[in-house]
Amino acid sequence: MGRKLNAISVSDIKWSFVKIFKDTNSCMDHLEKESFVSVITSPHIKGYKNVVLHEHDYTKYKKLAVWFGNEGVGISKTAVKRSSFCINIPMYGIIESLNLGTSSGIVLYEIAKQRRKF
């Protein structure tokens, strides 16, 4: 796995921790054991604790794991059930979702911006 990642990454991989899990529950168990708060991102999760991206305070979490769903399938039901809340990127007009690269950049930028100020 390491060689494959090195082949597709110019240099970022040496600064990244990569661990492969057999399923979502195994990953969630590991993150909870390490005191991470897991949050999901989706424009389609209704009836759940939703927060608007820029209206939430992300500085109160020492360790935060942000889950992004697959562009075709979305976020898994297990991740939804076990996460603390769902982040929504406000969008206007006829577009109701963004591709994975765009949404992850927007969400991670906002979280990093807040945490740098803190």
Phi and psi restraints in degrees (range 20) as a CNS / XPLOR table:
assign (resid 1 and name C) (resid 2 and name N)
       (resid 2 and name CA) (resid 2 and name C) 1.0 -58.9 20.0 2
assign (resid 2 and name N) (resid 2 and name CA)
       (resid 2 and name C) (resid 3 and name N) 1.0 -43.6 20.0 2
assign (resid 2 and name C) (resid 3 and name N)
       (resid 3 and name CA) (resid 3 and name C) 1.0 -65.8 20.0 2
assign (resid 3 and name N) (resid 3 and name CA)
       (resid 3 and name C) (resid 4 and name N) 1.0 -38.6 20.0 2
assign (resid 3 and name C) (resid 4 and name N)
       (resid 4 and name CA) (resid 4 and name C) 1.0 -62.6 20.0 2
assign (resid 4 and name N) (resid 4 and name CA)
       (resid 4 and name C) (resid 5 and name N) 1.0 -44.2 20.0 2
assign (resid 4 and name C) (resid 5 and name N)
       (resid 5 and name CA) (resid 5 and name C) 1.0 -66.0 20.0 2
assign (resid 5 and name N) (resid 5 and name CA)
       (resid 5 and name C) (resid 6 and name N) 1.0 -41.1 20.0 2
assign (resid 5 and name C) (resid 6 and name N)
       (resid 6 and name CA) (resid 6 and name C) 1.0 -61.6 20.0 2
assign (resid 6 and name N) (resid 6 and name CA)
       (resid 6 and name C) (resid 7 and name N) 1.0 -34.3 20.0 2
assign (resid 6 and name C) (resid 7 and name N)
       (resid 7 and name CA) (resid 7 and name C) 1.0 -68.7 20.0 2
assign (resid 7 and name N) (resid 7 and name CA)
       (resid 7 and name C) (resid 8 and name N) 1.0 -30.0 20.0 2
assign (resid 7 and name C) (resid 8 and name N)
       (resid 8 and name CA) (resid 8 and name C) 1.0 -99.2 20.0 2
assign (resid 8 and name N) (resid 8 and name CA)
       (resid 8 and name C) (resid 9 and name N) 1.0 -7.5 20.0 2
assign (resid 8 and name C) (resid 9 and name N)
       (resid 9 and name CA) (resid 9 and name C) 1.0 -115.0 20.0 2
assign (resid 9 and name N) (resid 9 and name CA)
       (resid 9 and name C) (resid 10 and name N) 1.0 135.6 20.0 2
assign (resid 9 and name C) (resid 10 and name N)
       (resid 10 and name CA) (resid 10 and name C) 1.0 -70.5 20.0 2
assign (resid 10 and name N) (resid 10 and name CA)
       (resid 10 and name C) (resid 11 and name N) 1.0 -53.0 20.0 2
assign (resid 10 and name C) (resid 11 and name N)
       (resid 11 and name CA) (resid 11 and name C) 1.0 -152.8 20.0 2
assign (resid 11 and name N) (resid 11 and name CA)
       (resid 11 and name C) (resid 12 and name N) 1.0 -11.9 20.0 2
assign (resid 11 and name C) (resid 12 and name N)
       (resid 12 and name CA) (resid 12 and name C) 1.0 -63.4 20.0 2
assign (resid 12 and name N) (resid 12 and name CA)
       (resid 12 and name C) (resid 13 and name N) 1.0 -28.9 20.0 2
assign (resid 12 and name C) (resid 13 and name N)
       (resid 13 and name CA) (resid 13 and name C) 1.0 -62.5 20.0 2
assign (resid 13 and name N) (resid 13 and name CA)
       (resid 13 and name C) (resid 14 and name N) 1.0 -29.8 20.0 2
assign (resid 13 and name C) (resid 14 and name N)
       (resid 14 and name CA) (resid 14 and name C) 1.0 -69.4 20.0 2
assign (resid 14 and name N) (resid 14 and name CA)
       (resid 14 and name C) (resid 15 and name N) 1.0 -14.0 20.0 2
assign (resid 14 and name C) (resid 15 and name N)
       (resid 15 and name CA) (resid 15 and name C) 1.0 -104.2 20.0 2
assign (resid 15 and name N) (resid 15 and name CA)
       (resid 15 and name C) (resid 16 and name N) 1.0 3.9 20.0 2
assign (resid 15 and name C) (resid 16 and name N)
       (resid 16 and name CA) (resid 16 and name C) 1.0 -110.7 20.0 2
assign (resid 16 and name N) (resid 16 and name CA)
       (resid 16 and name C) (resid 17 and name N) 1.0 141.0 20.0 2
assign (resid 16 and name C) (resid 17 and name N)
       (resid 17 and name CA) (resid 17 and name C) 1.0 -95.2 20.0 2
assign (resid 17 and name N) (resid 17 and name CA)
       (resid 17 and name C) (resid 18 and name N) 1.0 123.0 20.0 2
assign (resid 17 and name C) (resid 18 and name N)
       (resid 18 and name CA) (resid 18 and name C) 1.0 -121.8 20.0 2
assign (resid 18 and name N) (resid 18 and name CA)
       (resid 18 and name C) (resid 19 and name N) 1.0 126.5 20.0 2
assign (resid 18 and name C) (resid 19 and name N)
       (resid 19 and name CA) (resid 19 and name C) 1.0 -137.1 20.0 2
assign (resid 19 and name N) (resid 19 and name CA)
       (resid 19 and name C) (resid 20 and name N) 1.0 135.2 20.0 2
assign (resid 19 and name C) (resid 20 and name N)
       (resid 20 and name CA) (resid 20 and name C) 1.0 -103.5 20.0 2
assign (resid 20 and name N) (resid 20 and name CA)
       (resid 20 and name C) (resid 21 and name N) 1.0 133.6 20.0 2
assign (resid 20 and name C) (resid 21 and name N)
       (resid 21 and name CA) (resid 21 and name C) 1.0 -115.4 20.0 2
assign (resid 21 and name N) (resid 21 and name CA)
       (resid 21 and name C) (resid 22 and name N) 1.0 153.6 20.0 2
assign (resid 21 and name C) (resid 22 and name N)
       (resid 22 and name CA) (resid 22 and name C) 1.0 -72.6 20.0 2
assign (resid 22 and name N) (resid 22 and name CA)
       (resid 22 and name C) (resid 23 and name N) 1.0 -26.5 20.0 2
assign (resid 22 and name C) (resid 23 and name N)
       (resid 23 and name CA) (resid 23 and name C) 1.0 -161.5 20.0 2
assign (resid 23 and name N) (resid 23 and name CA)
       (resid 23 and name C) (resid 24 and name N) 1.0 174.8 20.0 2
assign (resid 23 and name C) (resid 24 and name N)
       (resid 24 and name CA) (resid 24 and name C) 1.0 -62.0 20.0 2
assign (resid 24 and name N) (resid 24 and name CA)
       (resid 24 and name C) (resid 25 and name N) 1.0 -42.5 20.0 2
assign (resid 24 and name C) (resid 25 and name N)
       (resid 25 and name CA) (resid 25 and name C) 1.0 -60.5 20.0 2
assign (resid 25 and name N) (resid 25 and name CA)
       (resid 25 and name C) (resid 26 and name N) 1.0 -40.5 20.0 2
assign (resid 25 and name C) (resid 26 and name N)
       (resid 26 and name CA) (resid 26 and name C) 1.0 -62.2 20.0 2
assign (resid 26 and name N) (resid 26 and name CA)
       (resid 26 and name C) (resid 27 and name N) 1.0 -41.5 20.0 2
assign (resid 26 and name C) (resid 27 and name N)
       (resid 27 and name CA) (resid 27 and name C) 1.0 -66.2 20.0 2
assign (resid 27 and name N) (resid 27 and name CA)
       (resid 27 and name C) (resid 28 and name N) 1.0 -46.0 20.0 2
assign (resid 27 and name C) (resid 28 and name N)
       (resid 28 and name CA) (resid 28 and name C) 1.0 -61.0 20.0 2
assign (resid 28 and name N) (resid 28 and name CA)
       (resid 28 and name C) (resid 29 and name N) 1.0 -41.7 20.0 2
assign (resid 28 and name C) (resid 29 and name N)
       (resid 29 and name CA) (resid 29 and name C) 1.0 -58.0 20.0 2
assign (resid 29 and name N) (resid 29 and name CA)
       (resid 29 and name C) (resid 30 and name N) 1.0 -46.1 20.0 2
assign (resid 29 and name C) (resid 30 and name N)
       (resid 30 and name CA) (resid 30 and name C) 1.0 -61.7 20.0 2
assign (resid 30 and name N) (resid 30 and name CA)
       (resid 30 and name C) (resid 31 and name N) 1.0 -47.0 20.0 2
assign (resid 30 and name C) (resid 31 and name N)
       (resid 31 and name CA) (resid 31 and name C) 1.0 -63.4 20.0 2
assign (resid 31 and name N) (resid 31 and name CA)
       (resid 31 and name C) (resid 32 and name N) 1.0 -41.8 20.0 2
assign (resid 31 and name C) (resid 32 and name N)
       (resid 32 and name CA) (resid 32 and name C) 1.0 -64.0 20.0 2
assign (resid 32 and name N) (resid 32 and name CA)
       (resid 32 and name C) (resid 33 and name N) 1.0 -41.0 20.0 2
assign (resid 32 and name C) (resid 33 and name N)
       (resid 33 and name CA) (resid 33 and name C) 1.0 -60.5 20.0 2
assign (resid 33 and name N) (resid 33 and name CA)
       (resid 33 and name C) (resid 34 and name N) 1.0 -34.4 20.0 2
assign (resid 33 and name C) (resid 34 and name N)
       (resid 34 and name CA) (resid 34 and name C) 1.0 -90.4 20.0 2
assign (resid 34 and name N) (resid 34 and name CA)
       (resid 34 and name C) (resid 35 and name N) 1.0 11.2 20.0 2
assign (resid 34 and name C) (resid 35 and name N)
       (resid 35 and name CA) (resid 35 and name C) 1.0 67.2 20.0 2
assign (resid 35 and name N) (resid 35 and name CA)
       (resid 35 and name C) (resid 36 and name N) 1.0 30.4 20.0 2
assign (resid 35 and name C) (resid 36 and name N)
       (resid 36 and name CA) (resid 36 and name C) 1.0 -84.3 20.0 2
assign (resid 36 and name N) (resid 36 and name CA)
       (resid 36 and name C) (resid 37 and name N) 1.0 146.5 20.0 2
assign (resid 36 and name C) (resid 37 and name N)
       (resid 37 and name CA) (resid 37 and name C) 1.0 -98.1 20.0 2
assign (resid 37 and name N) (resid 37 and name CA)
       (resid 37 and name C) (resid 38 and name N) 1.0 122.1 20.0 2
assign (resid 37 and name C) (resid 38 and name N)
       (resid 38 and name CA) (resid 38 and name C) 1.0 -96.7 20.0 2
assign (resid 38 and name N) (resid 38 and name CA)
       (resid 38 and name C) (resid 39 and name N) 1.0 132.1 20.0 2
assign (resid 38 and name C) (resid 39 and name N)
       (resid 39 and name CA) (resid 39 and name C) 1.0 -129.6 20.0 2
assign (resid 39 and name N) (resid 39 and name CA)
       (resid 39 and name C) (resid 40 and name N) 1.0 150.3 20.0 2
assign (resid 39 and name C) (resid 40 and name N)
       (resid 40 and name CA) (resid 40 and name C) 1.0 -110.5 20.0 2
assign (resid 40 and name N) (resid 40 and name CA)
       (resid 40 and name C) (resid 41 and name N) 1.0 164.1 20.0 2
assign (resid 40 and name C) (resid 41 and name N)
       (resid 41 and name CA) (resid 41 and name C) 1.0 -126.9 20.0 2
assign (resid 41 and name N) (resid 41 and name CA)
       (resid 41 and name C) (resid 42 and name N) 1.0 129.1 20.0 2
assign (resid 41 and name C) (resid 42 and name N)
       (resid 42 and name CA) (resid 42 and name C) 1.0 -170.3 20.0 2
assign (resid 42 and name N) (resid 42 and name CA)
       (resid 42 and name C) (resid 43 and name N) 1.0 141.0 20.0 2
assign (resid 42 and name C) (resid 43 and name N)
       (resid 43 and name CA) (resid 43 and name C) 1.0 -86.7 20.0 2
assign (resid 43 and name N) (resid 43 and name CA)
       (resid 43 and name C) (resid 44 and name N) 1.0 -4.0 20.0 2
assign (resid 43 and name C) (resid 44 and name N)
       (resid 44 and name CA) (resid 44 and name C) 1.0 -111.7 20.0 2
assign (resid 44 and name N) (resid 44 and name CA)
       (resid 44 and name C) (resid 45 and name N) 1.0 -0.7 20.0 2
assign (resid 44 and name C) (resid 45 and name N)
       (resid 45 and name CA) (resid 45 and name C) 1.0 -84.0 20.0 2
assign (resid 45 and name N) (resid 45 and name CA)
       (resid 45 and name C) (resid 46 and name N) 1.0 115.6 20.0 2
assign (resid 45 and name C) (resid 46 and name N)
       (resid 46 and name CA) (resid 46 and name C) 1.0 -114.0 20.0 2
assign (resid 46 and name N) (resid 46 and name CA)
       (resid 46 and name C) (resid 47 and name N) 1.0 150.7 20.0 2
assign (resid 46 and name C) (resid 47 and name N)
       (resid 47 and name CA) (resid 47 and name C) 1.0 71.9 20.0 2
assign (resid 47 and name N) (resid 47 and name CA)
       (resid 47 and name C) (resid 48 and name N) 1.0 28.0 20.0 2
assign (resid 47 and name C) (resid 48 and name N)
       (resid 48 and name CA) (resid 48 and name C) 1.0 -130.4 20.0 2
assign (resid 48 and name N) (resid 48 and name CA)
       (resid 48 and name C) (resid 49 and name N) 1.0 168.7 20.0 2
assign (resid 48 and name C) (resid 49 and name N)
       (resid 49 and name CA) (resid 49 and name C) 1.0 -71.4 20.0 2
assign (resid 49 and name N) (resid 49 and name CA)
       (resid 49 and name C) (resid 50 and name N) 1.0 98.7 20.0 2
assign (resid 49 and name C) (resid 50 and name N)
       (resid 50 and name CA) (resid 50 and name C) 1.0 -102.0 20.0 2
assign (resid 50 and name N) (resid 50 and name CA)
       (resid 50 and name C) (resid 51 and name N) 1.0 143.1 20.0 2
assign (resid 50 and name C) (resid 51 and name N)
       (resid 51 and name CA) (resid 51 and name C) 1.0 -128.8 20.0 2
assign (resid 51 and name N) (resid 51 and name CA)
       (resid 51 and name C) (resid 52 and name N) 1.0 144.3 20.0 2
assign (resid 51 and name C) (resid 52 and name N)
       (resid 52 and name CA) (resid 52 and name C) 1.0 -80.0 20.0 2
assign (resid 52 and name N) (resid 52 and name CA)
       (resid 52 and name C) (resid 53 and name N) 1.0 132.0 20.0 2
assign (resid 52 and name C) (resid 53 and name N)
       (resid 53 and name CA) (resid 53 and name C) 1.0 -43.1 20.0 2
assign (resid 53 and name N) (resid 53 and name CA)
       (resid 53 and name C) (resid 54 and name N) 1.0 -58.4 20.0 2
assign (resid 53 and name C) (resid 54 and name N)
       (resid 54 and name CA) (resid 54 and name C) 1.0 -83.5 20.0 2
assign (resid 54 and name N) (resid 54 and name CA)
       (resid 54 and name C) (resid 55 and name N) 1.0 -2.4 20.0 2
assign (resid 54 and name C) (resid 55 and name N)
       (resid 55 and name CA) (resid 55 and name C) 1.0 -98.5 20.0 2
assign (resid 55 and name N) (resid 55 and name CA)
       (resid 55 and name C) (resid 56 and name N) 1.0 -3.9 20.0 2
assign (resid 55 and name C) (resid 56 and name N)
       (resid 56 and name CA) (resid 56 and name C) 1.0 -102.5 20.0 2
assign (resid 56 and name N) (resid 56 and name CA)
       (resid 56 and name C) (resid 57 and name N) 1.0 148.3 20.0 2
assign (resid 56 and name C) (resid 57 and name N)
       (resid 57 and name CA) (resid 57 and name C) 1.0 -95.2 20.0 2
assign (resid 57 and name N) (resid 57 and name CA)
       (resid 57 and name C) (resid 58 and name N) 1.0 110.1 20.0 2
assign (resid 57 and name C) (resid 58 and name N)
       (resid 58 and name CA) (resid 58 and name C) 1.0 -93.2 20.0 2
assign (resid 58 and name N) (resid 58 and name CA)
       (resid 58 and name C) (resid 59 and name N) 1.0 -1.6 20.0 2
assign (resid 58 and name C) (resid 59 and name N)
       (resid 59 and name CA) (resid 59 and name C) 1.0 -76.5 20.0 2
assign (resid 59 and name N) (resid 59 and name CA)
       (resid 59 and name C) (resid 60 and name N) 1.0 -14.6 20.0 2
assign (resid 59 and name C) (resid 60 and name N)
       (resid 60 and name CA) (resid 60 and name C) 1.0 -81.7 20.0 2
assign (resid 60 and name N) (resid 60 and name CA)
       (resid 60 and name C) (resid 61 and name N) 1.0 -3.4 20.0 2
assign (resid 60 and name C) (resid 61 and name N)
       (resid 61 and name CA) (resid 61 and name C) 1.0 -106.5 20.0 2
assign (resid 61 and name N) (resid 61 and name CA)
       (resid 61 and name C) (resid 62 and name N) 1.0 120.2 20.0 2
assign (resid 61 and name C) (resid 62 and name N)
       (resid 62 and name CA) (resid 62 and name C) 1.0 -69.0 20.0 2
assign (resid 62 and name N) (resid 62 and name CA)
       (resid 62 and name C) (resid 63 and name N) 1.0 -42.4 20.0 2
assign (resid 62 and name C) (resid 63 and name N)
       (resid 63 and name CA) (resid 63 and name C) 1.0 -127.4 20.0 2
assign (resid 63 and name N) (resid 63 and name CA)
       (resid 63 and name C) (resid 64 and name N) 1.0 122.9 20.0 2
assign (resid 63 and name C) (resid 64 and name N)
       (resid 64 and name CA) (resid 64 and name C) 1.0 -128.9 20.0 2
assign (resid 64 and name N) (resid 64 and name CA)
       (resid 64 and name C) (resid 65 and name N) 1.0 125.8 20.0 2
assign (resid 64 and name C) (resid 65 and name N)
       (resid 65 and name CA) (resid 65 and name C) 1.0 -108.9 20.0 2
assign (resid 65 and name N) (resid 65 and name CA)
       (resid 65 and name C) (resid 66 and name N) 1.0 119.2 20.0 2
assign (resid 65 and name C) (resid 66 and name N)
       (resid 66 and name CA) (resid 66 and name C) 1.0 -104.4 20.0 2
assign (resid 66 and name N) (resid 66 and name CA)
       (resid 66 and name C) (resid 67 and name N) 1.0 122.5 20.0 2
assign (resid 66 and name C) (resid 67 and name N)
       (resid 67 and name CA) (resid 67 and name C) 1.0 -100.9 20.0 2
assign (resid 67 and name N) (resid 67 and name CA)
       (resid 67 and name C) (resid 68 and name N) 1.0 130.8 20.0 2
assign (resid 67 and name C) (resid 68 and name N)
       (resid 68 and name CA) (resid 68 and name C) 1.0 -117.3 20.0 2
assign (resid 68 and name N) (resid 68 and name CA)
       (resid 68 and name C) (resid 69 and name N) 1.0 137.2 20.0 2
assign (resid 68 and name C) (resid 69 and name N)
       (resid 69 and name CA) (resid 69 and name C) 1.0 -84.2 20.0 2
assign (resid 69 and name N) (resid 69 and name CA)
       (resid 69 and name C) (resid 70 and name N) 1.0 163.1 20.0 2
assign (resid 69 and name C) (resid 70 and name N)
       (resid 70 and name CA) (resid 70 and name C) 1.0 -64.6 20.0 2
assign (resid 70 and name N) (resid 70 and name CA)
       (resid 70 and name C) (resid 71 and name N) 1.0 141.6 20.0 2
assign (resid 70 and name C) (resid 71 and name N)
       (resid 71 and name CA) (resid 71 and name C) 1.0 -60.9 20.0 2
assign (resid 71 and name N) (resid 71 and name CA)
       (resid 71 and name C) (resid 72 and name N) 1.0 -32.2 20.0 2
assign (resid 71 and name C) (resid 72 and name N)
       (resid 72 and name CA) (resid 72 and name C) 1.0 -86.4 20.0 2
assign (resid 72 and name N) (resid 72 and name CA)
       (resid 72 and name C) (resid 73 and name N) 1.0 -42.6 20.0 2
assign (resid 72 and name C) (resid 73 and name N)
       (resid 73 and name CA) (resid 73 and name C) 1.0 -99.8 20.0 2
assign (resid 73 and name N) (resid 73 and name CA)
       (resid 73 and name C) (resid 74 and name N) 1.0 -30.4 20.0 2
assign (resid 73 and name C) (resid 74 and name N)
       (resid 74 and name CA) (resid 74 and name C) 1.0 91.6 20.0 2
assign (resid 74 and name N) (resid 74 and name CA)
       (resid 74 and name C) (resid 75 and name N) 1.0 -162.1 20.0 2
assign (resid 74 and name C) (resid 75 and name N)
       (resid 75 and name CA) (resid 75 and name C) 1.0 -85.6 20.0 2
assign (resid 75 and name N) (resid 75 and name CA)
       (resid 75 and name C) (resid 76 and name N) 1.0 145.8 20.0 2
assign (resid 75 and name C) (resid 76 and name N)
       (resid 76 and name CA) (resid 76 and name C) 1.0 -71.7 20.0 2
assign (resid 76 and name N) (resid 76 and name CA)
       (resid 76 and name C) (resid 77 and name N) 1.0 153.1 20.0 2
assign (resid 76 and name C) (resid 77 and name N)
       (resid 77 and name CA) (resid 77 and name C) 1.0 -61.9 20.0 2
assign (resid 77 and name N) (resid 77 and name CA)
       (resid 77 and name C) (resid 78 and name N) 1.0 -34.9 20.0 2
assign (resid 77 and name C) (resid 78 and name N)
       (resid 78 and name CA) (resid 78 and name C) 1.0 -64.6 20.0 2
assign (resid 78 and name N) (resid 78 and name CA)
       (resid 78 and name C) (resid 79 and name N) 1.0 -44.5 20.0 2
assign (resid 78 and name C) (resid 79 and name N)
       (resid 79 and name CA) (resid 79 and name C) 1.0 -63.2 20.0 2
assign (resid 79 and name N) (resid 79 and name CA)
       (resid 79 and name C) (resid 80 and name N) 1.0 -40.4 20.0 2
assign (resid 79 and name C) (resid 80 and name N)
       (resid 80 and name CA) (resid 80 and name C) 1.0 -61.6 20.0 2
assign (resid 80 and name N) (resid 80 and name CA)
       (resid 80 and name C) (resid 81 and name N) 1.0 -48.7 20.0 2
assign (resid 80 and name C) (resid 81 and name N)
       (resid 81 and name CA) (resid 81 and name C) 1.0 -62.4 20.0 2
assign (resid 81 and name N) (resid 81 and name CA)
       (resid 81 and name C) (resid 82 and name N) 1.0 -38.2 20.0 2
assign (resid 81 and name C) (resid 82 and name N)
       (resid 82 and name CA) (resid 82 and name C) 1.0 -94.9 20.0 2
assign (resid 82 and name N) (resid 82 and name CA)
       (resid 82 and name C) (resid 83 and name N) 1.0 -3.7 20.0 2
assign (resid 82 and name C) (resid 83 and name N)
       (resid 83 and name CA) (resid 83 and name C) 1.0 -85.4 20.0 2
assign (resid 83 and name N) (resid 83 and name CA)
       (resid 83 and name C) (resid 84 and name N) 1.0 162.0 20.0 2
assign (resid 83 and name C) (resid 84 and name N)
       (resid 84 and name CA) (resid 84 and name C) 1.0 -80.5 20.0 2
assign (resid 84 and name N) (resid 84 and name CA)
       (resid 84 and name C) (resid 85 and name N) 1.0 -37.2 20.0 2
assign (resid 84 and name C) (resid 85 and name N)
       (resid 85 and name CA) (resid 85 and name C) 1.0 -163.8 20.0 2
assign (resid 85 and name N) (resid 85 and name CA)
       (resid 85 and name C) (resid 86 and name N) 1.0 173.3 20.0 2
assign (resid 85 and name C) (resid 86 and name N)
       (resid 86 and name CA) (resid 86 and name C) 1.0 -117.4 20.0 2
assign (resid 86 and name N) (resid 86 and name CA)
       (resid 86 and name C) (resid 87 and name N) 1.0 127.4 20.0 2
assign (resid 86 and name C) (resid 87 and name N)
       (resid 87 and name CA) (resid 87 and name C) 1.0 -89.9 20.0 2
assign (resid 87 and name N) (resid 87 and name CA)
       (resid 87 and name C) (resid 88 and name N) 1.0 131.6 20.0 2
assign (resid 87 and name C) (resid 88 and name N)
       (resid 88 and name CA) (resid 88 and name C) 1.0 -115.7 20.0 2
assign (resid 88 and name N) (resid 88 and name CA)
       (resid 88 and name C) (resid 89 and name N) 1.0 132.6 20.0 2
assign (resid 88 and name C) (resid 89 and name N)
       (resid 89 and name CA) (resid 89 and name C) 1.0 -89.2 20.0 2
assign (resid 89 and name N) (resid 89 and name CA)
       (resid 89 and name C) (resid 90 and name N) 1.0 119.9 20.0 2
assign (resid 89 and name C) (resid 90 and name N)
       (resid 90 and name CA) (resid 90 and name C) 1.0 -65.7 20.0 2
assign (resid 90 and name N) (resid 90 and name CA)
       (resid 90 and name C) (resid 91 and name N) 1.0 131.6 20.0 2
assign (resid 90 and name C) (resid 91 and name N)
       (resid 91 and name CA) (resid 91 and name C) 1.0 -134.6 20.0 2
assign (resid 91 and name N) (resid 91 and name CA)
       (resid 91 and name C) (resid 92 and name N) 1.0 148.0 20.0 2
assign (resid 91 and name C) (resid 92 and name N)
       (resid 92 and name CA) (resid 92 and name C) 1.0 -127.5 20.0 2
assign (resid 92 and name N) (resid 92 and name CA)
       (resid 92 and name C) (resid 93 and name N) 1.0 150.5 20.0 2
assign (resid 92 and name C) (resid 93 and name N)
       (resid 93 and name CA) (resid 93 and name C) 1.0 95.8 20.0 2
assign (resid 93 and name N) (resid 93 and name CA)
       (resid 93 and name C) (resid 94 and name N) 1.0 -156.4 20.0 2
assign (resid 93 and name C) (resid 94 and name N)
       (resid 94 and name CA) (resid 94 and name C) 1.0 -85.1 20.0 2
assign (resid 94 and name N) (resid 94 and name CA)
       (resid 94 and name C) (resid 95 and name N) 1.0 -14.7 20.0 2
assign (resid 94 and name C) (resid 95 and name N)
       (resid 95 and name CA) (resid 95 and name C) 1.0 -78.5 20.0 2
assign (resid 95 and name N) (resid 95 and name CA)
       (resid 95 and name C) (resid 96 and name N) 1.0 129.4 20.0 2
assign (resid 95 and name C) (resid 96 and name N)
       (resid 96 and name CA) (resid 96 and name C) 1.0 -118.9 20.0 2
assign (resid 96 and name N) (resid 96 and name CA)
       (resid 96 and name C) (resid 97 and name N) 1.0 0.0 20.0 2
assign (resid 96 and name C) (resid 97 and name N)
       (resid 97 and name CA) (resid 97 and name C) 1.0 -154.6 20.0 2
assign (resid 97 and name N) (resid 97 and name CA)
       (resid 97 and name C) (resid 98 and name N) 1.0 159.2 20.0 2
assign (resid 97 and name C) (resid 98 and name N)
       (resid 98 and name CA) (resid 98 and name C) 1.0 -118.9 20.0 2
assign (resid 98 and name N) (resid 98 and name CA)
       (resid 98 and name C) (resid 99 and name N) 1.0 161.5 20.0 2
assign (resid 98 and name C) (resid 99 and name N)
       (resid 99 and name CA) (resid 99 and name C) 1.0 -71.7 20.0 2
assign (resid 99 and name N) (resid 99 and name CA)
       (resid 99 and name C) (resid 100 and name N) 1.0 164.9 20.0 2
assign (resid 99 and name C) (resid 100 and name N)
       (resid 100 and name CA) (resid 100 and name C) 1.0 -59.0 20.0 2
assign (resid 100 and name N) (resid 100 and name CA)
       (resid 100 and name C) (resid 101 and name N) 1.0 -44.3 20.0 2
assign (resid 100 and name C) (resid 101 and name N)
       (resid 101 and name CA) (resid 101 and name C) 1.0 -62.3 20.0 2
assign (resid 101 and name N) (resid 101 and name CA)
       (resid 101 and name C) (resid 102 and name N) 1.0 -42.9 20.0 2
assign (resid 101 and name C) (resid 102 and name N)
       (resid 102 and name CA) (resid 102 and name C) 1.0 -67.9 20.0 2
assign (resid 102 and name N) (resid 102 and name CA)
       (resid 102 and name C) (resid 103 and name N) 1.0 -48.8 20.0 2
assign (resid 102 and name C) (resid 103 and name N)
       (resid 103 and name CA) (resid 103 and name C) 1.0 -65.4 20.0 2
assign (resid 103 and name N) (resid 103 and name CA)
       (resid 103 and name C) (resid 104 and name N) 1.0 -40.3 20.0 2
assign (resid 103 and name C) (resid 104 and name N)
       (resid 104 and name CA) (resid 104 and name C) 1.0 -66.3 20.0 2
assign (resid 104 and name N) (resid 104 and name CA)
       (resid 104 and name C) (resid 105 and name N) 1.0 -38.7 20.0 2
assign (resid 104 and name C) (resid 105 and name N)
       (resid 105 and name CA) (resid 105 and name C) 1.0 -62.4 20.0 2
assign (resid 105 and name N) (resid 105 and name CA)
       (resid 105 and name C) (resid 106 and name N) 1.0 -43.8 20.0 2
assign (resid 105 and name C) (resid 106 and name N)
       (resid 106 and name CA) (resid 106 and name C) 1.0 -64.1 20.0 2
assign (resid 106 and name N) (resid 106 and name CA)
       (resid 106 and name C) (resid 107 and name N) 1.0 -49.1 20.0 2
assign (resid 106 and name C) (resid 107 and name N)
       (resid 107 and name CA) (resid 107 and name C) 1.0 -65.0 20.0 2
assign (resid 107 and name N) (resid 107 and name CA)
       (resid 107 and name C) (resid 108 and name N) 1.0 -48.7 20.0 2
assign (resid 107 and name C) (resid 108 and name N)
       (resid 108 and name CA) (resid 108 and name C) 1.0 -67.8 20.0 2
assign (resid 108 and name N) (resid 108 and name CA)
       (resid 108 and name C) (resid 109 and name N) 1.0 -32.4 20.0 2
assign (resid 108 and name C) (resid 109 and name N)
       (resid 109 and name CA) (resid 109 and name C) 1.0 -62.1 20.0 2
assign (resid 109 and name N) (resid 109 and name CA)
       (resid 109 and name C) (resid 110 and name N) 1.0 -47.9 20.0 2
assign (resid 109 and name C) (resid 110 and name N)
       (resid 110 and name CA) (resid 110 and name C) 1.0 -62.1 20.0 2
assign (resid 110 and name N) (resid 110 and name CA)
       (resid 110 and name C) (resid 111 and name N) 1.0 -44.2 20.0 2
assign (resid 110 and name C) (resid 111 and name N)
       (resid 111 and name CA) (resid 111 and name C) 1.0 -63.6 20.0 2
assign (resid 111 and name N) (resid 111 and name CA)
       (resid 111 and name C) (resid 112 and name N) 1.0 -45.9 20.0 2
assign (resid 111 and name C) (resid 112 and name N)
       (resid 112 and name CA) (resid 112 and name C) 1.0 -64.0 20.0 2
assign (resid 112 and name N) (resid 112 and name CA)
       (resid 112 and name C) (resid 113 and name N) 1.0 -40.3 20.0 2
assign (resid 112 and name C) (resid 113 and name N)
       (resid 113 and name CA) (resid 113 and name C) 1.0 -58.8 20.0 2
assign (resid 113 and name N) (resid 113 and name CA)
       (resid 113 and name C) (resid 114 and name N) 1.0 -47.5 20.0 2
assign (resid 113 and name C) (resid 114 and name N)
       (resid 114 and name CA) (resid 114 and name C) 1.0 -64.4 20.0 2
assign (resid 114 and name N) (resid 114 and name CA)
       (resid 114 and name C) (resid 115 and name N) 1.0 -42.1 20.0 2
assign (resid 114 and name C) (resid 115 and name N)
       (resid 115 and name CA) (resid 115 and name C) 1.0 -71.8 20.0 2
assign (resid 115 and name N) (resid 115 and name CA)
       (resid 115 and name C) (resid 116 and name N) 1.0 -29.3 20.0 2
assign (resid 115 and name C) (resid 116 and name N)
       (resid 116 and name CA) (resid 116 and name C) 1.0 -67.5 20.0 2
assign (resid 116 and name N) (resid 116 and name CA)
       (resid 116 and name C) (resid 117 and name N) 1.0 -38.1 20.0 2
assign (resid 116 and name C) (resid 117 and name N)
       (resid 117 and name CA) (resid 117 and name C) 1.0 -67.5 20.0 2
assign (resid 117 and name N) (resid 117 and name CA)
       (resid 117 and name C) (resid 118 and name N) 1.0 -33.3 20.0 2
